[in-house]
Amino acid sequence: MVTHDELRLLPWAGPDGKPCYLSTNTGDGFVSRLADHVEEMQLRMASKLLEEALQVLTDGKAGSDELSLLVAQLAGALKDVLRVGTSRGHRLEASEPL
């Protein structure tokens, strides 16, 4: 049986928003490579969104609708980044020698 520590948290949610996990002995399978690609894309998107948010805040001309949209986008990006960090942290812990 596979323990929770041996599972990789994937960067997307399953049905009903539940976390998806991958059980694998290697990190070079198709789904692992796809997950790596999605994580990198999520991190790049979050970085770009942060730059845009800082620009909007510096400009000071955004209305409440624009700020509401920005907050929603930032919350989504933060959720993605936290999932990536959690997944990578678990994989680092699993790879440390006992």
C-alpha positions in Angstrom: 0.0 0.0 0.0 1.2 3.5 -0.8 1.4 6.0 2.1 0.4 9.6 1.8 4.1 10.6 1.9 4.7 8.7 -1.3 2.1 10.5 -3.2 2.7 13.7 -5.3 0.1 16.5 -4.9 -0.7 17.5 -8.5 -1.1 21.2 -9.4 -4.8 20.8 -10.4 -7.9 19.8 -8.5 -10.1 16.9 -9.2 -13.9 16.7 -9.2 -15.5 18.9 -6.6 -12.2 20.7 -6.1 -10.6 17.8 -4.2 -6.8 17.4 -4.4 -5.4 15.0 -7.0 -2.4 12.8 -6.2 0.0 10.8 -8.3 1.6 7.6 -7.1 4.9 7.0 -8.9 8.4 5.7 -8.1 9.9 8.1 -10.7 9.5 11.7 -11.6 9.9 11.2 -15.3 6.6 9.7 -16.4 4.1 11.5 -18.6 1.9 12.8 -15.7 4.9 13.9 -13.7 6.3 15.9 -16.6 2.8 17.4 -17.3 2.5 18.4 -13.6 6.0 20.0 -13.7 5.0 22.0 -16.8 1.7 23.1 -15.2 3.5 24.1 -12.0 6.0 26.2 -14.0 3.2 27.8 -15.9 1.3 28.6 -12.7 4.4 30.2 -11.2 5.1 32.3 -14.3 1.5 33.5 -14.4 1.5 34.4 -10.7 4.8 36.4 -11.2 3.3 38.3 -14.1 0.1 38.9 -12.2 2.1 40.3 -9.2 3.9 42.7 -11.6 0.5 43.9 -13.0 -0.9 44.3 -9.5 2.0 46.4 -8.3 1.6 48.5 -11.4 -2.2 49.0 -10.8 -1.5 49.9 -7.1 1.3 52.3 -8.0 -1.0 54.0 -10.7 -3.7 54.5 -8.2 -6.4 55.0 -10.9 -8.1 51.6 -10.6 -11.8 51.6 -9.8 -13.5 49.2 -7.4 -14.5 46.8 -10.1 -10.9 46.6 -11.4 -9.6 46.1 -7.9 -12.2 43.4 -7.2 -11.1 41.5 -10.3 -7.4 41.9 -9.4 -8.1 40.6 -5.8 -9.9 37.5 -7.3 -7.1 36.8 -9.7 -4.4 37.2 -7.0 -6.3 34.9 -4.7 -6.5 32.2 -7.5 -2.8 32.7 -8.2 -1.9 32.4 -4.5 -3.9 29.2 -4.2 -2.0 27.7 -7.1 1.4 28.8 -5.8 0.6 27.4 -2.3 -0.3 24.1 -3.9 3.0 24.1 -5.8 4.9 24.9 -2.7 3.1 22.2 -0.7 3.7 19.6 -3.4 7.4 20.5 -3.7 7.9 20.5 0.0 6.4 17.1 0.4 8.7 15.8 -2.4 11.7 17.3 -0.7 10.8 15.7 2.6 10.3 12.3 0.9 13.7 12.6 -0.8 15.7 13.3 2.4 17.6 10.3 3.8 16.3 8.9 7.1 
